[in-house]
Amino acid sequence: MTATAHNRPRAVREAPLYDPEIATPDHAERARTLAERATTGLLSTLAKQPPGHPYGSLIRLAFDGATPVFLISDLAEHTKNLRADARASLLIVEGGTEDPLASGRVTLVGRCALAGNDGGSARAAYLAQQPEAAYYADFKDFRLWRLNVLSVRYIGGFGRMSWVSAEAWAAATPDPLAASATRIIQHMNDDHASALLACCRAFSRAVAATDAVMTGIDRYGIELSVATDAGRRPVRIAFDAPLETAGAAREALRGLAHRARQVLGQRAADPV
């Protein structure tokens, strides 16, 4: 869900080329999707020396439902800090862009507590995400901790940001297409550029677009960057219903392309 150049603020805001009320992931869903694909994060605790100063450290993490869990040593400085004051935050950053400030990121704010190492969902979730930790997970000086989330700050790149409540964070679910999104986007851009352009012309106000590039896909629809006389502009096109699998996305995209060509064919047949 990386922001692109068309997300940057404009001096004069043009009217959108699509209906902004169509189904779109909310910020809680975007935050959960970004966070739950992460394997590392920056844990900030309150230092004992000097007292009360923020202390950042890189950790490996996993998610047990909506709760981040991490396995850390009793000897680590951040562990000593947490035993003295449980308040902490966890920063997770999306990778893969040249400009770090254009990347999505999530800051989880809350209080840490021991999760317990003897079985349970936290241990299973952590070892599923961090299998290499199995050989030291039972060491006596390593313990599983969890961050009980009280609030979430989501930044999706330029111009997309908000605070997300703990309740919204817990209720949201990660996007089921996230793991397949890069592959789907590359396939559509490489092999079906004409279909994307047809969808843009048929289902948005960019009827004179000369080029359309898919920049995102989620359970609710696709996002495009299209070439217009005013430069590149964003377009979003919704699916008929939320999707749950990559296979369903393939069928939905075929359906969109088929309907788009029907719409464009009908327009061409209508008298001027």
C-alpha positions as CSV (number, residue, x, y, z in Angstrom):
1,M,0.0,0.0,0.0
2,T,2.7,2.4,-0.9
3,A,2.0,6.0,-1.6
4,T,3.0,7.3,-5.1
5,A,3.7,10.7,-6.4
6,H,0.0,11.4,-7.0
7,N,-0.6,11.3,-3.2
8,R,1.5,14.4,-2.6
9,P,-0.5,17.5,-1.7
10,R,-1.3,19.7,-4.8
11,A,-1.4,23.5,-4.8
12,V,-4.8,23.3,-6.4
13,R,-6.8,20.2,-5.5
14,E,-8.5,18.8,-8.6
15,A,-11.9,17.0,-8.4
16,P,-11.3,13.3,-8.1
17,L,-11.7,11.1,-11.3
18,Y,-13.7,8.5,-9.4
19,D,-16.3,8.4,-6.7
20,P,-14.5,8.7,-3.3
21,E,-17.4,7.0,-1.6
22,I,-16.7,3.6,-3.2
23,A,-15.5,0.8,-0.9
24,T,-12.0,1.4,0.3
25,P,-10.0,0.0,3.2
26,D,-10.2,2.2,6.3
27,H,-7.1,3.2,8.2
28,A,-7.5,0.4,10.8
29,E,-7.5,-2.2,8.0
30,R,-4.5,-0.6,6.3
31,A,-2.6,-0.5,9.5
32,R,-3.3,-4.1,10.4
33,T,-2.3,-5.2,6.9
34,L,1.0,-3.3,7.0
35,A,1.8,-4.4,10.6
36,E,1.0,-8.1,10.4
37,R,3.4,-8.6,7.4
38,A,6.3,-7.2,9.4
39,T,9.0,-9.3,11.1
40,T,10.9,-6.5,12.8
41,G,10.1,-3.2,14.6
42,L,11.6,-0.5,16.7
43,L,10.6,-0.9,20.3
44,S,10.8,2.3,22.4
45,T,10.9,2.0,26.1
46,L,11.6,4.5,28.9
47,A,15.2,4.4,29.9
48,K,16.4,3.8,33.5
49,Q,19.6,5.7,32.7
50,P,19.1,8.6,32.1
51,P,15.7,8.2,33.7
52,G,12.6,8.7,31.5
53,H,14.3,9.2,28.2
54,P,13.1,7.3,25.1
55,Y,15.2,4.2,24.4
56,G,14.9,2.6,21.0
57,S,15.9,-0.9,20.1
58,L,15.3,-3.2,17.1
59,I,13.4,-6.4,17.8
60,R,11.9,-9.4,16.0
61,L,8.2,-9.6,16.3
62,A,5.0,-11.5,15.4
63,F,1.3,-10.9,15.9
64,D,-1.1,-13.0,18.0
65,G,-4.3,-11.7,16.6
66,A,-4.1,-7.9,17.0
67,T,-1.4,-8.2,19.7
68,P,2.3,-7.8,18.9
69,V,4.5,-10.4,20.7
70,F,8.3,-10.5,21.0
71,L,10.9,-12.8,22.6
72,I,13.6,-10.9,24.4
73,S,16.4,-11.6,26.9
74,D,16.2,-10.6,30.5
75,L,19.7,-9.2,30.0
76,A,18.6,-6.7,27.3
77,E,18.4,-3.0,28.3
78,H,14.8,-2.7,26.9
79,T,13.7,-5.6,29.2
80,K,15.1,-3.9,32.2
81,N,13.3,-0.7,31.1
82,L,10.0,-2.6,30.8
83,R,10.3,-4.2,34.2
84,A,10.6,-0.7,35.7
85,D,7.9,1.0,33.5
86,A,5.6,-1.0,31.2
87,R,4.8,1.9,28.8
88,A,6.2,1.4,25.3
89,S,5.6,2.0,21.7
90,L,6.4,-0.1,18.6
91,L,7.2,1.4,15.2
92,I,6.7,-0.7,12.1
93,V,7.8,0.6,8.7
94,E,6.8,-0.7,5.3
95,G,9.8,-1.4,3.1
96,G,10.4,-1.4,-0.6
97,T,10.4,2.3,-1.6
98,E,13.2,4.6,-2.4
99,D,11.8,7.4,-0.3
100,P,11.4,6.2,3.3
101,L,8.9,9.1,4.0
102,A,6.7,7.8,1.2
103,S,6.5,4.4,2.9
104,G,3.6,3.4,5.2
105,R,4.3,3.1,8.9
106,V,2.4,2.2,12.1
107,T,3.2,3.2,15.6
108,L,1.5,1.1,18.3
109,V,1.3,2.7,21.7
110,G,0.5,0.7,24.9
111,R,1.8,-1.2,27.9
112,C,3.9,-4.4,27.8
113,A,3.4,-7.5,29.9
114,L,4.8,-11.0,30.0
115,A,3.0,-13.3,27.7
116,G,4.1,-16.6,29.1
117,N,6.4,-19.1,27.3
118,D,4.6,-22.3,28.1
119,G,2.6,-23.0,25.0
120,G,-0.4,-20.8,24.1
121,S,-1.2,-18.8,21.1
122,A,1.5,-16.2,21.6
123,R,4.3,-18.7,21.4
124,A,2.8,-20.4,18.4
125,A,2.4,-17.1,16.6
126,Y,5.9,-16.0,17.4
127,L,7.6,-19.3,16.3
128,A,5.5,-19.4,13.1
129,Q,6.8,-16.0,12.2
130,Q,10.3,-16.4,13.6
131,P,11.1,-20.2,13.3
132,E,14.8,-19.6,13.9
133,A,14.0,-18.6,17.5
134,A,13.0,-22.1,18.3
135,Y,16.5,-23.1,19.4
136,Y,16.6,-20.4,22.1
137,A,12.9,-19.9,23.0
138,D,13.2,-22.2,26.0
139,F,16.4,-20.6,27.4
140,K,15.7,-19.5,31.0
141,D,16.7,-15.9,30.3
142,F,14.4,-15.4,27.3
143,R,10.7,-14.5,27.8
144,L,7.8,-13.7,25.5
145,W,6.3,-10.3,26.0
146,R,3.2,-8.7,24.5
147,L,2.2,-5.1,23.8
148,N,-1.3,-4.4,24.9
149,V,-2.3,-1.7,22.3
150,L,-4.0,1.4,23.6
151,S,-3.7,3.6,20.5
152,V,-2.4,3.4,16.9
153,R,-0.9,6.1,14.6
154,Y,-1.2,5.2,11.0
155,I,0.7,7.0,8.2
156,G,0.2,5.6,4.7
157,G,2.5,8.0,2.9
158,F,1.9,11.6,1.8
159,G,-1.5,12.9,2.9
160,R,-2.9,9.6,4.4
161,M,-2.7,9.5,8.2
162,S,-4.8,9.4,11.3
163,W,-5.1,8.0,14.9
164,V,-6.8,4.6,15.1
165,S,-8.5,3.6,18.3
166,A,-7.6,0.4,20.1
167,E,-11.1,-0.9,19.4
168,A,-10.9,-0.3,15.7
169,W,-7.4,-1.8,15.5
170,A,-8.7,-5.0,17.3
171,A,-11.8,-5.3,15.1
172,A,-10.0,-4.8,11.8
173,T,-8.6,-7.7,9.7
174,P,-5.6,-7.7,7.5
175,D,-6.3,-7.6,3.8
176,P,-6.3,-11.2,2.4
177,L,-4.8,-10.1,-0.9
178,A,-1.7,-8.5,0.7
179,A,0.6,-11.4,0.2
180,S,-0.3,-11.7,-3.5
181,A,-0.6,-8.0,-4.3
182,T,2.8,-7.5,-5.8
183,R,2.5,-10.5,-8.1
184,I,-1.0,-9.5,-9.2
185,I,0.0,-5.9,-9.9
186,Q,3.1,-6.9,-11.9
187,H,1.1,-9.4,-13.9
188,M,-1.7,-6.9,-14.8
189,N,0.8,-4.2,-15.8
190,D,3.0,-6.6,-17.8
191,D,0.2,-8.6,-19.6
192,H,-3.1,-6.7,-19.3
193,A,-2.3,-3.0,-19.8
194,S,-5.1,-2.6,-22.3
195,A,-7.6,-4.1,-19.9
196,L,-6.6,-1.7,-17.2
197,L,-7.0,1.3,-19.6
198,A,-10.4,0.0,-20.6
199,C,-11.5,-0.3,-17.0
200,C,-10.3,3.3,-16.4
201,R,-12.2,4.7,-19.3
202,A,-15.3,2.7,-18.6
203,F,-15.6,3.1,-14.8
204,S,-14.1,6.5,-14.0
205,R,-14.3,10.0,-15.3
206,A,-10.9,9.6,-16.9
207,V,-12.5,8.8,-20.2
208,A,-9.7,10.3,-22.3
209,A,-6.8,8.6,-20.3
210,T,-4.0,7.4,-22.6
211,D,-2.3,5.0,-20.1
212,A,-3.3,3.3,-16.9
213,V,-0.9,1.6,-14.5
214,M,-2.1,-0.5,-11.5
215,T,-0.6,0.7,-8.3
216,G,-2.6,-1.2,-5.7
217,I,-5.1,-4.0,-5.1
218,D,-7.1,-4.9,-2.0
219,R,-10.2,-6.9,-1.1
220,Y,-12.4,-4.0,-2.1
221,G,-10.9,-2.9,-5.5
222,I,-7.9,-1.7,-7.5
223,E,-6.0,1.6,-7.6
224,L,-4.6,3.0,-10.8
225,S,-2.3,5.8,-11.8
226,V,-3.6,7.2,-15.2
227,A,-2.1,9.6,-17.7
228,T,-4.3,12.7,-18.4
229,D,-3.8,16.1,-20.0
230,A,-3.2,17.4,-16.5
231,G,-0.6,14.8,-15.7
232,R,-0.9,11.5,-13.8
233,R,-3.9,11.1,-11.6
234,P,-5.2,8.4,-9.2
235,V,-8.3,6.3,-10.0
236,R,-9.9,3.7,-7.9
237,I,-12.3,1.0,-9.2
238,A,-14.3,-1.2,-6.8
239,F,-15.1,-4.9,-7.0
240,D,-18.7,-6.0,-6.8
241,A,-18.1,-7.5,-3.4
242,P,-15.1,-7.9,-1.0
243,L,-12.7,-10.7,-2.0
244,E,-11.0,-13.3,0.2
245,T,-8.5,-15.0,-2.1
246,A,-6.1,-14.4,-4.9
247,G,-8.1,-16.7,-7.1
248,A,-11.2,-14.6,-6.5
249,A,-9.2,-11.6,-7.5
250,R,-8.3,-13.1,-10.8
251,E,-11.9,-13.8,-11.6
252,A,-13.0,-10.3,-10.4
253,L,-10.3,-8.7,-12.7
254,R,-11.5,-10.7,-15.6
255,G,-15.1,-9.7,-14.9
256,L,-14.1,-6.0,-14.7
257,A,-12.2,-6.2,-18.0
258,H,-15.1,-7.9,-19.7
259,R,-17.7,-5.4,-18.5
260,A,-15.4,-2.5,-19.4
261,R,-15.2,-3.6,-23.0
262,Q,-19.0,-4.0,-23.1
263,V,-19.5,-0.5,-21.7
264,L,-17.0,1.0,-24.2
265,G,-18.5,-0.9,-27.1
266,Q,-22.0,0.4,-26.2
267,R,-20.7,4.0,-26.0
268,A,-19.1,3.6,-29.4
269,A,-22.4,2.3,-30.8
270,D,-24.5,5.1,-29.4
271,P,-25.3,7.9,-31.8
272,V,-23.4,11.2,-31.2
